[in-house]
Amino acid sequence: MLIIQSRGQGIFNRVYTMLTQFIWYIVIGLFVAVFTDIYPKDILFNLSVLLTLTMVFSVWLLIFNSGKSKVIEHGLELNEQGITYISYGDKLTIEWSSFVGFNVINKFPRFISLESSSGKNIEFTYYMFSSAQRRELFGYLEAK
């Protein structure tokens, strides 16, 4: 079984991850701004630059990652040998013999951890795949 992240889900996941990480940046930045000479407009400028870079990267993938040379941005391949996580063509595999289970880590942002007895776990954000794909993945993993 091959689960591939859709374009829309990829953009949603990138923006979700970015915003959850930047909330801490904003909170800490405003706290520091109160006690130093750094102005909030400088923090907002840095935030807008990071947001712009994230959107430019998403648009670049949308335009140039297509056709015969298309790379799987994020995906999971589940077969007889094990679970393979694919990230921009790079692959990381956990064999079924060393697969311990999976865990949903409820921190900010949420993560899914595919755990291995060797300690080489695969982690990705909860919203990497759509809810239907997550249900399919969890059902498959629970049956193992």
N, C-alpha and C positions, 0 to 999 in steps of 0.2 A: 504494500500500500504506500502511495506517495501523497503526502500532504504538502501543497505549495501555497505560500502566502500570496493573496491577491494584491493587485496594485493598490486598490482602495484601502485594504487592511494594512498594507505597508505604510502608506501615508498616515493613516490614523495612528498606527503604532509609533511611528517616528515622532509625530506631534505629541502624543500622549507621554512618551518617554521624556521628550525634551521639556514639556511643561512640568512634569513631576520633579524633574531635576532642577529646573529653574525656579520653582517655588522656594526651594531652600536658598537659592542664590539671592532671590529678592528679599526674603525675610532676614537673612544674615546681612545683606547689603544695606537694608534700611536700618537695621540695628547699629551697624558700624557707622552709617551716615549720621546718626544722631550724636555720636560721640567723637566724630572726626570732622575734617573739613571737606570730605567727599560729598558731592551733591547728588541727590537722587537722580537728576537728569543724566549724570555720567553712568549710573547703574542702568537706567533705561536705555541709554545708547548701546551699551554692551549687550543688553538683552535683545535689542532689535537687530544687532549684527548677528548674533547667534541664531535668532529666528530666521533671518534672511538666508544664512548659510544652509540651514536645515531645509528650507523650501527650495533653494537653488539645487541642492543635492537631489531632492525628490523629483524635481522637474527634469534634471539631467538624466536620472534613471528612467523616467517616463519616456523621454525622447530617444535616448541612445541604447537602452537595454531592450532591444527588440530584434525580431527576425531570427535568422539561423544562429547568430552568435549570442543569443539571449542567455544570460547567466541566471540561475535560480537565486534570487535574492535571499530568501529564507525558506527552508523546507525540511520535512522529516520523511525519511524513507524507513518503513518498517517491513522487514522481510524475515526469512527463516534464520539468517545469521544474527540479526540484532536490530538496533535502532541507529540510524545515521542522521545526524543533524547537518544540514547544508546551509552555509552562510557565504553568499557571493562566490560559490564554486568550491570553497574549502569544506572538507568533510571531517566530522568527528563521530566515531562509532563506539557504541557500547554493545558488546555481545550479550546475547540472552543469558549465557551462563554466568555473567557477572552483573546482570541487571538485578537490582534490589527492589526498586519500586519508584514511584513518582510522588512528588510533594508539591502542593501549591503553597508558596511562601507569601503570606499576607503582610508584606511590608510595602513601603511606598517608593517605587511602583511594585505591583504584584509580579511574582515570578513563578515559573513552573520549573521544577528541578527533576531531571531524570537521573536517578541515583545509581551509582555503580559500586560494587564491592571494592574495586581498586581505588576509589576516591576520585576518579576522573569523571565527575558529574557533568551533565549538560544542562545549562540554565539558559532560559530565554524568557522574555516578558510574557505575561499572561495574555496580552492582547496581540501577540505575534500572529495568531491565527484566529479566524472567525469563531463564533460560538458553536456553529455546527461542526467545524473542524475539530474544536476542542472536545466536544462530546464524542466524536468518532475516535479521537486519540485516546481519551480516558477510557472509553469502552474497550478498545483494543488492549490497552495496558492492563486494565483490571482483569481481563480474561487470561493474561499471561501468568 
